[in-house]
Amino acid sequence: AVMAGLQSVGCTPVDVGILPVPALQLHVRRVGAFGGICLTASHNPIEWNALKFFGPDGILLRPHEAAELTDLYHQGFYPRVGGASVQQVRQDPTAISRHLEAVLKTMDVDRIRQARVRVAVDCCNGAASRATPEFLEKLGCEVTAIHTDPDAPFPHNPEPIPENMTDLGQAVRDSGADVGFIQDADADRLALADRHGIPLGEELTLALVVRHVTSRKPGPVVVNVSTSRMIDDVCRETGSPLYRTRVGEINVVEKMLEVGAQIGGEGNGGVIAPVINPCRDSFVAMGYILEAMARSRASINDLRAAIPTYAMIKERIPTRPRDVPVALRKLQAACADAQMDYTDGVKAVWPDRWLQARASNTEPIIRLIAEAPTEDEARELIRLAREVMTPADAVASKA
């Protein structure tokens, strides 16, 4: 349907096949395409498949561009070309190799190869099922790959969070791997398991990469306002200025380009290195993690131990959009002793913990995130938020 729609208005569609989203984004820039479209549900189950649009720079549409596209759609005026002007679909199988080459070019490949890291990876039968094992083998890793059939259904929910990492944990233990990697279905996000197969939480991916990059070359770091305070600790350690933006890849990317940040991303496992690819890229994340292990000659457990530990809890409150402003004002009043941050929703910040509530962009819910030194303290913040914000007829559930 996408190809036919493009052909009907005179475009020349180029089919690049099944590939990771970051590979498509890099390819759009490298070949000078007018734009890019990916069919993906991102980290969601298959029923959420939709279209993700990119501009000629390979970057997600800016909010004003997305709004303009929506307006054009609702106007319903699409000038068609005559039959003689309909272009044939072209094929281009080079996008994955271009992407892997671009990432490898920036890594200390020789050092990583010498380390001979044993890696277990769960590709979730997603778009990187073939590219990821190839990438890791090029880095000299001993690879145990599971769920690598893109024609098969997702073996589990594709979001790379601890409750979906059971298979990876088993693969790490069975293979004696040094580290476990898990990608979401379109491979822009990465989470880690330690050498015992225990999930390390998707927030740690970015923290480890930021520490590795800025310890060698301090510089600006950009993350969204919902990302763990581990980033604050890392930036203090390396003397790097930290900027926070609204949630959303495009918000982070635009700020990174503005301040010249070499590294940044989102705490959901999305690492962004603009010099390689100005988008979330799990291949960049894997490369930097392996480089950090190789350069320091440290295990993933040792690297994790060098960063302070916090507990983060995420929940959601079903709500009607019109009730969101009232709920946020109630939370603001209940947290009068905190420093308030209104970058995205309401975020109450104390010296060692924080609580955020923001309206979802895609669902009729308010997303709650709390982070504190212990899980009990984080849950107490969530309890406070639910108590003051939840309508009497609504029940909060886990995000």
C-alpha positions, 0 to 999 in steps of 0.5 A: 500500500505504501509503495502504491501510494508513492507511485500514484503521485509520481514518486520513485519508491526504493525498497531497502528491505527488512532493516533496522530503523537507524540503518534506514535513517543513515541510508536516507542521508547517504543516498540523498533521498527525499525522505524515508518511511518505515513500517514498524510498531517500534517497541510495541506488539505487532498490532501497533504497526504503523508508518514512521516518517523521516525527512531528507536528513534522516531525522524524525519529522519535527513536530511542525512537520508532522503537523503539516503532514497530518493537515495534508492528509486531512485535506485529502487532495493528492494530485495523481500522475497519469499511468505513463508517469508511474515509476517502477519500484527500485531495490537497494540492498546496501543500506545495512552494509552502509550502516554497519560500516559507518558504526564500525568506522568510529569504534576501536575495532582492533581493541574489541576484537582482541578482547574476544567478548562472548555475547548473547543477543536477543533480536526478538525476531525483529528487523535486526535479526540478521544485521546484529549477529553479523555486526557482532561477528565483525567485532570479533565477538563469540556470538550466541544469537536467539530469536533471529527469524524476521518471518516468525512472530515476536517470541515475547513483548518486544519492549527491552525491559526486564520482564521481557528478558527471560530468554536472554538471561537463559541464553547468557547462562547457557553460553557463558556469555560475558554480556547480554544484549536485547533490542526492540523490534526495530533496533533503535533501543538496547538493554543489557544483561550481566554475565549472570543473565540478570537484567541491568535495566534499560536506563543503564545502557545510556549511562554506561555509554555516556560515561565511556564517551565523556571520560575520554572527551568531556563535552555536552550531553543531552538526555530527556527529562525522564532519564535517570539521575545516573546521568547527572552523576556521570556528568559530574564525574567527567566534568560534562555539561548536561542538558535535558529536553522534553521526551521524544527522540526528535527533541533530544536530537535537535538539542544535541545539534544545537549545543554540539553534543557528542553523546546523549539519548533517552533512558529507554535504551536509546543511545544517540551519537550524532557524529555517527547517526543523529538518531537512537541506534542500538548498534552504536550502543553495542559498539560503545559498550563493547569498546568500554569493556575492551578498553578498561578490561573490565566486566559488564558487572564492574562497569555497572558497579562504577555508577551509583544505583537508584530505583526507578518505578513507572506507572500510569493513571487512566484519565481523560485529556481534559482532566490532565491539567487539573491532575498536574496542578494537584501534584504540583501543590502536593510537592511544594517542598520540591524544586519544580521542572515543567520541561515536560509535564510536572517534575518534582525534584529533591536532592536525592529523588524525583517524581514526574507526571506527564500526559502521554502523546499516544494514550489517554493516560498520565505517565508517572515516573519516580526515582529514589535511592531505594525501591520503597522510597520510589514507590512511596513517591508513586503512591503520593502521586496516585493519591492526589491525581487519580480520579475516584473511578480510575485505577492506576496500572503499571506502564 
